Amino acid sequence: MNINPFDILKNASKIQEQMSGFQEKLGAITSTGASGGGLVEVDINGKLELIAVRIAPEAMTDAEMLQDLIMAAFNDGMSKVRETIAGEVGAMTGGMNFPGMK
């Protein structure tokens, strides 16, 4: 895909408007990460903030295992929210790739 930098400059205000709207949309994006077959679940929003943690009582008997489950659920949730954000950015930019946005 050939990108004309002058086209980008012509559309700068439109792009800025879209990015402003996208910032608001990030707060509404949420993904749930889980581990241990659902023993631990976390919700993460599009601003990459942890917004909820749910731990099943039976997961609280082993502290080391619980730590691993929380970490795994968090990583799962982060992966899912990043995929969602990448899809939203791809739709907004018409498929243009930007460094660091995978």
C-alpha positions as CSV (number, residue, x, y, z in Angstrom):
1,M,0.0,0.0,0.0
2,N,1.5,3.4,-1.1
3,I,0.8,6.1,1.4
4,N,1.0,9.7,0.2
5,P,2.1,11.9,3.1
6,F,0.3,14.9,1.5
7,D,-3.0,13.0,1.8
8,I,-2.3,12.5,5.5
9,L,-1.6,16.2,6.0
10,K,-4.8,17.1,4.1
11,N,-6.8,14.8,6.4
12,A,-5.0,15.8,9.6
13,S,-8.0,17.4,11.3
14,K,-10.2,14.4,10.4
15,I,-7.5,12.0,11.8
16,Q,-7.2,14.2,15.0
17,E,-11.0,14.1,15.4
18,Q,-11.0,10.3,15.0
19,M,-8.2,9.9,17.5
20,S,-10.0,12.0,20.0
21,G,-13.1,9.9,19.7
22,F,-10.9,6.8,19.9
23,Q,-9.5,7.9,23.2
24,E,-13.1,8.0,24.6
25,K,-13.9,4.6,23.1
26,L,-10.9,3.0,24.8
27,G,-12.6,3.3,28.2
28,A,-15.6,1.4,26.9
29,I,-13.5,-1.5,25.5
30,T,-13.2,-4.4,28.0
31,S,-11.8,-7.9,27.9
32,T,-11.9,-10.6,30.4
33,G,-8.8,-12.8,31.1
34,A,-9.1,-16.1,32.9
35,S,-7.0,-18.9,34.2
36,G,-7.3,-22.1,36.1
37,G,-10.5,-23.0,34.3
38,G,-12.1,-19.8,35.5
39,L,-10.8,-19.9,39.1
40,V,-9.4,-16.4,38.5
41,E,-10.9,-13.8,36.1
42,V,-9.8,-10.2,35.5
43,D,-11.4,-7.4,33.5
44,I,-9.2,-5.0,31.7
45,N,-10.3,-1.9,29.8
46,G,-8.9,-0.4,26.6
47,K,-6.9,2.1,28.6
48,L,-5.0,-1.0,29.9
49,E,-6.4,-0.5,33.4
50,L,-7.3,-3.5,35.6
51,I,-11.0,-2.9,36.5
52,A,-12.1,-6.1,38.3
53,V,-10.7,-9.2,39.8
54,R,-12.7,-12.3,40.7
55,I,-11.2,-15.2,42.6
56,A,-13.0,-18.4,43.3
57,P,-12.8,-19.4,47.0
58,E,-11.2,-22.8,46.2
59,A,-8.2,-20.9,44.6
60,M,-7.4,-19.2,47.9
61,T,-5.9,-22.3,49.6
62,D,-2.5,-22.1,47.9
63,A,-0.9,-18.6,47.8
64,E,1.8,-19.5,45.3
65,M,-0.7,-21.1,42.9
66,L,-3.1,-18.1,43.3
67,Q,-0.3,-15.7,42.4
68,D,0.4,-17.7,39.2
69,L,-3.3,-17.8,38.4
70,I,-3.7,-14.0,38.8
71,M,-0.6,-13.4,36.6
72,A,-1.9,-15.8,33.9
73,A,-5.4,-14.3,33.9
74,F,-3.9,-10.8,33.7
75,N,-1.7,-11.7,30.8
76,D,-4.6,-13.4,29.0
77,G,-6.8,-10.3,29.5
78,M,-4.0,-8.0,28.2
79,S,-3.6,-10.1,25.1
80,K,-7.3,-10.0,24.4
81,V,-7.7,-6.2,24.9
82,R,-4.6,-5.5,22.7
83,E,-6.2,-7.6,20.0
84,T,-9.4,-5.6,20.3
85,I,-7.5,-2.3,20.2
86,A,-5.5,-3.4,17.2
87,G,-8.7,-4.3,15.3
88,E,-10.2,-0.9,16.2
89,V,-7.1,1.0,15.1
90,G,-7.0,-1.1,11.9
91,A,-10.6,-0.2,11.1
92,M,-10.0,3.5,11.8
93,T,-6.8,3.7,9.7
94,G,-8.1,1.6,6.8
95,G,-5.5,-1.1,7.5
96,M,-2.4,1.1,7.6
97,N,0.2,-0.3,9.9
98,F,1.9,1.8,12.5
99,P,5.0,0.7,14.4
100,G,4.2,-0.7,17.8
101,M,0.5,-1.3,17.0
102,K,0.2,-5.1,16.7
